[in-house]
Amino acid sequence: MAAKELAAYVHDQLRSLDGVRSRPMMGGYVFYCQDRIFGGIYGPGMLIKNVPAARAAMPDAEELPPYRGGKPMLECTLLDDSEAFCRMVEEMLPQLPPPKPKKPKEKRP
């Protein structure tokens, strides 16, 4: 499945959650929930940040780097189970770093 099609499928699976969005980045997609990055689509497929809630929900998930030299993430094994996928993302939120504050744009004269 191509990255764009997989991104559409992930959005469909997470449709019951508020604040889910994605952003195309370097041939893949980064996924956010309530402005916190929880995973993304990279070369290996849909990968999830390796936090305790994700590890508990997917104990047998393989750790894969999203790109060469990247911090290993968990291969998403819940893609086809919308309810379990949504529950995992909700449980991950308190374990994810808050969004970085946006820098104000400099005004041009």
FITINU-803211 format. One line per field, with one value per residue (C-alpha): residue number from 1; residue in three letters; x, y, z. Coordinates in steps of 0.02 Angstrom, whole numbers, padded with zeros to 5 digits. Example, Ala and Ser with C-alpha at 12.3 -4.5 7.8 and 13.67 -1.06 7.14 Angstrom:
# FITINU-803211
i = [1, 2]
aa = [ALA, SER]
px = [00615, 00684]
py = [-00225, -00053]
pz = [00390, 00357]
//
This chain:
# FITINU-803211
i = [1, 2, 3, 4, 5, 6, 7, 8, 9, 10, 11, 12, 13, 14, 15, 16, 17, 18, 19, 20, 21, 22, 23, 24, 25, 26, 27, 28, 29, 30, 31, 32, 33, 34, 35, 36, 37, 38, 39, 40, 41, 42, 43, 44, 45, 46, 47, 48, 49, 50, 51, 52, 53, 54, 55, 56, 57, 58, 59, 60, 61, 62, 63, 64, 65, 66, 67, 68, 69, 70, 71, 72, 73, 74, 75, 76, 77, 78, 79, 80, 81, 82, 83, 84, 85, 86, 87, 88, 89, 90, 91, 92, 93, 94, 95, 96, 97, 98, 99, 100, 101, 102, 103, 104, 105, 106, 107, 108, 109]
aa = [MET, ALA, ALA, LYS, GLU, LEU, ALA, ALA, TYR, VAL, HIS, ASP, GLN, LEU, ARG, SER, LEU, ASP, GLY, VAL, ARG, SER, ARG, PRO, MET, MET, GLY, GLY, TYR, VAL, PHE, TYR, CYS, GLN, ASP, ARG, ILE, PHE, GLY, GLY, ILE, TYR, GLY, PRO, GLY, MET, LEU, ILE, LYS, ASN, VAL, PRO, ALA, ALA, ARG, ALA, ALA, MET, PRO, ASP, ALA, GLU, GLU, LEU, PRO, PRO, TYR, ARG, GLY, GLY, LYS, PRO, MET, LEU, GLU, CYS, THR, LEU, LEU, ASP, ASP, SER, GLU, ALA, PHE, CYS, ARG, MET, VAL, GLU, GLU, MET, LEU, PRO, GLN, LEU, PRO, PRO, PRO, LYS, PRO, LYS, LYS, PRO, LYS, GLU, LYS, ARG, PRO]
px = [00000, 00068, 00100, -00045, -00168, -00102, -00121, -00303, -00332, -00253, -00363, -00515, -00467, -00444, -00599, -00680, -00535, -00536, -00383, -00302, -00209, -00061, 00070, 00166, 00351, 00497, 00393, 00294, 00173, 00187, 00031, -00027, -00166, -00204, -00044, 00065, 00162, 00115, 00181, 00203, 00214, 00394, 00479, 00436, 00252, 00152, 00265, 00213, 00318, 00389, 00304, 00237, 00055, 00104, 00215, 00073, -00053, 00067, 00184, 00244, 00275, 00443, 00556, 00608, 00700, 00592, 00746, 00932, 00998, 00823, 00765, 00674, 00485, 00356, 00278, 00091, 00002, -00169, -00204, -00352, -00431, -00499, -00561, -00397, -00296, -00398, -00385, -00195, -00175, -00283, -00179, -00018, -00062, -00005, 00159, 00202, 00298, 00192, 00202, 00346, 00291, 00289, 00414, 00335, 00369, 00479, 00395, 00476, 00493]
py = [00000, 00171, 00299, 00410, 00264, 00202, 00377, 00383, 00211, 00264, 00421, 00312, 00193, 00338, 00436, 00421, 00518, 00708, 00803, 00674, 00747, 00705, 00801, 00740, 00736, 00665, 00539, 00482, 00557, 00611, 00582, 00693, 00680, 00838, 00912, 00772, 00661, 00480, 00397, 00405, 00318, 00284, 00160, 00009, 00061, 00133, 00154, 00208, 00296, 00172, 00228, 00113, 00122, 00072, -00069, -00133, -00128, -00211, -00322, -00421, -00270, -00266, -00116, -00035, 00127, 00248, 00295, 00262, 00319, 00354, 00305, 00137, 00142, 00004, -00075, -00045, -00212, -00135, -00052, -00166, -00152, 00026, 00014, -00052, 00071, 00220, 00160, 00143, 00318, 00391, 00301, 00361, 00547, 00580, 00490, 00595, 00758, 00915, 01012, 01135, 01316, 01401, 01540, 01706, 01758, 01909, 02058, 02123, 02311]
pz = [00000, -00048, 00090, 00036, 00037, 00204, 00278, 00221, 00298, 00464, 00467, 00436, 00576, 00698, 00644, 00817, 00898, 00903, 00848, 00734, 00587, 00479, 00387, 00234, 00269, 00168, 00070, 00223, 00348, 00529, 00634, 00775, 00904, 01000, 00926, 00998, 00879, 00908, 00751, 00566, 00400, 00352, 00236, 00346, 00361, 00506, 00656, 00832, 00963, 01088, 01249, 01387, 01328, 01151, 01213, 01325, 01182, 01059, 01163, 01012, 00899, 00813, 00844, 00680, 00642, 00541, 00439, 00446, 00614, 00682, 00855, 00844, 00844, 00856, 00703, 00719, 00738, 00776, 00607, 00569, 00743, 00749, 00928, 00998, 00892, 00956, 01136, 01121, 01048, 01189, 01320, 01240, 01248, 01428, 01390, 01238, 01247, 01231, 01068, 01055, 01065, 00896, 00872, 00826, 00647, 00629, 00549, 00391, 00368]
//
